[in-house]
Amino acid sequence: MSKVSMTVNGKLVTADVEDRTLLVHLLRDHLGLTGTHVGCDTSQCGCCVVHIDGRAVKSCTTLVGQADGANITTIEGISKGDELHPMQAAFRDNHGLQCGYCTPGMIMSAIDIVNRYGGNLDEETVRHELEGNICRCTGYHNIVKSVLDAASRMNVAQAAE
């Protein structure tokens, strides 16, 4: 057993965990943050994506010890109260989801993409960057549309800050 501490969605969390515990299991099973999904356990699908120190990471292949001392953001931590994050709003407005299972991971990956590329995004880049996220329901058209829409919303919001 190891004692780990990290900040999760702005709150300090300390836990005693087995060394083999995956971050996704700490989030879901110990902290009740079930928006982070387990889809494949092999880092193929991207349903488990969270941000560790501002970067998108697949939590199903990240040991909790690797995140010790880090700042973790999950899908539950991106909105501001009742106000959706611009990426969440764009997915809603552009119907970038069907069953919704992959949506949290898609959104977390997409935020990272926009943060890295800023306004220099096009459809080809978004499709390439989302290759590590699998949606079994859609043809990705509305997901890509959502990401591009959110990129302009996020750039406007950042410029206003």
N, C-alpha and C positions, 0 to 999 in steps of 0.2 A: 504494500500500500504506500502511496505517496500523497502528500498534501500539495494541492495546486491552488493557485489563486489567479484570477483573471477578471477583467471587467467585461461583463456581458450586457449589451444594450444599456451601457451607462451605469450599471450597478456592479459593485465589487462582489465577487463570488469566490468562496473558498470551499474546497471539497477534498475528502479523502477518497482516493480512487485506486483501483488496481492499475498497475503500470500499463497493462494492455488495453485499457479503456479508450475507445475512440471518442473523439470530440462530439460526433453526432449523437452518441449514446448519453454523454453527459448532458448535452442540451435537451434532448427529448425525455430521457428517463429520469434524470435527477433534477432538472430545472423546469420541466414541463413545457418547454418551448417546442411544440410539435409542428410548427410551420416548416422546420427543417426536416425534409423527408428522407427516408432511406429507400432508394429505388433498386440498387443493384449490389451494393457492398464491394464493388470493384473499381470505382471511380469512372465508370463508363457513362453514366446517365446525367449527372449534374444536379440531381434533385436535392442534394445535400449541401449545396454551395452556401457558404457564409463568408463574411469578410473578417479576416484576421489582420489587424493593424492596417485596415483600409484596402486590402487586396483580396480578391476572390479566391477561395480555397475550398476544395472538396473535403468536407468534414468526415466523410466515411473512411478516409484513409489517413487521417491526421490523429495521432495519439494526443490525448489530453496533455501529457507532459510537454509536447511540442508547443502548446499554446499557453503554457504557464507564464504568467506575467503579461500576456497579450491583451489587446482590446478586441473583443469579438462583437460583431454586429450580425444579428439574424434578421430574418424577414419581419419579425415582431418589433424590431428596433429602428426601422427606417422611417416610419411615419412620425409626424409631429402631432400628437394627440389624435384628434379626429381628422386631421388633414393628411390625406394620402401623400406619399412621396411622389414626385412627378412621374417616376417610372411606373408605379402602381396605377396612377391615374391614366397614364397612356395605355397600359394593358387593358384597363377597364374600357376606356373610350374607343379603342381600336379592336376590341374583342380578340385580344392576343392570347386567349386561353380557350380551352374547351372543358376537359374534366377538371383542370386546375392542379393536378398532382405535380407536374413539373414546374408550375408557375413560380413558386418561391425561389427555386434555384435559377430559373431563367432571369427573374428580376434581379437577383443578387449578382449574377454574372453580367447582366446588361448594365447595371450601375457601374460596375468596374470597367466595362468597355468604354462607356461614355466618359468616365473619369480619366481614362488613359488617352483616349482619342479626341476628347472635346468635340468641337463642331466638325472635325475632319472625318466624318463617317458617311459611308455610302452603303447601299444594299450589299454589295459584294463583301465589304469588310465585316459587316454585322454577321452575315451568314458564315464567314470563315471563323470569326471569333466565337460564335455559338456552337461550333462543331462538337464541343465537349458536353453539350446539353441536349438530351434527347426528349422529344415530345412524340408520343405514340398516337396522338389524336389529330394533329393539324398538319398542314403542308408548310408551316413556318411563315407563310406570307404575312399573316396578321401579327405574328411575333416580331418579324423584322420591321414592319410598319410601326409597331408600338415602340420599338427601340429608337427608331429614327425620330418619331414624334417626341419621345421623352428627351432625346438629346437636345432638341431645340428648346424644350421647356426647361431643362436643367441649365443650359447655358444662359438663358434669360434670367433664371432664378439666381444663378451664381453672380451674374453681372449686377444684379440688384443689391447684393449683399455688401 
